Amino acid sequence: MRRPTRLPRRSAGTITALLGAVLLLGPTACSGPAPGAAAPTAAGTGSAAPVPPTPVTRTMPPDISAMLLPSTGADTRWSQGLDTFSTLTGNAAVRACARARGTAEPVTPPAMFFRVMDIPDLPFIQAHGFSGGFAPGESATGSAGAPGPPNAEQKQCWEESKKTVQELKDLYAPLQSQWFSQMASLRHTPDVQAAYQRFNSCLAEHGVRAKDEDALFAQVDQLTQDGDTAATTHLGEVYTTCMAPVEAVREPVRAKQREDFRAAHAAQIAALSTSLPQKIHEFEQRYGLQIAFPTP
């Protein structure tokens, strides 16, 4: 499958939460697909409370570029929904294939909303913490299926499902990847680097023993695995407070860059305004899905 040339930086906490859930299932074949998720409890103790359902909206954005070129944290909810829909489509495709072949449905990875670190959604973090949460219908147990290494027919179904997801990804991923790469490069500009120095000082002022953002997320990783939701909630509050000045510097720059990017890629975006919703609707009808976008 062709992938974007550069993926956006994801929130470490959401990735850890997913991996912790996956680990609870035990080992699977290295050559097989990612295993399905058990209830999202702490990997180390199994004592954390289940992650509550993520609130969503089913309404597509009026401007398709919001899904492709997010410039604010709130905008990234649209791109999260689009990325998650591709996972749901792949899961649905492999299960449909297995049923058609008369074999057991393989366990599929849970579709989750992964936030973009270079465009942080501060209101969402303030309300829900660092976990992006499961997509609707993917909550506690993930997808039912037979554990263990996939058989030959299941492997073929996985290959077919990749082709299906490719149909969707090929429409928007190359353009979106260019945009995310441009957004990531802002981190290295002098104004943003200066703002990050203030961010690091802010962490210390709030008693957080982390030298920078990466170290903060390392703490979030560990606390998530330990099931310490009170501590991760506190870190989320500190993070939003300290990151707000950084975003105050970046948001105007991102807004201007999006105007320029849209002008430079106007023909592609115009074409996607028709082709992308059509493809989404096609897969919704084929697999009984409905795209969803996280809301605060």
Number of C-alpha atoms within 10 A of each C-alpha: 12 11 12 18 14 15 15 20 15 15 21 21 26 22 18 22 24 26 17 24 25 22 17 18 15 10 12 15 12 8 9 15 17 15 26 25 26 20 20 27 23 26 22 15 10 17 13 18 13 13 17 12 14 19 14 16 13 11 10 16 12 8 9 18 19 18 21 23 25 24 24 20 21 19 19 24 28 25 25 22 24 24 21 22 26 22 20 27 26 26 24 20 22 25 26 17 20 20 13 10 13 10 15 18 22 28 23 25 21 27 27 25 25 27 28 22 15 22 24 22 21 22 14 21 21 19 12 17 23 29 25 24 25 24 24 18 14 18 22 18 14 22 23 14 14 14 18 15 18 21 13 10 15 23 18 15 25 24 14 16 20 20 16 18 20 17 13 20 20 14 16 19 20 15 17 23 19 16 21 23 17 15 21 17 10 16 17 10 10 10 13 18 14 14 21 20 13 16 22 19 16 18 22 14 12 13 9 19 13 16 14 17 16 12 13 20 20 15 20 27 22 17 19 25 23 18 22 16 17 11 14 22 18 13 24 22 17 18 24 19 17 21 20 15 15 20 23 12 14 22 15 13 14 20 14 11 16 19 11 12 15 16 11 11 11 12 11 13 20 13 11 18 15 11 14 18 13 12 15 19 13 13 23 16 11 13 16 10 17 16 23 22 26 23 13 14
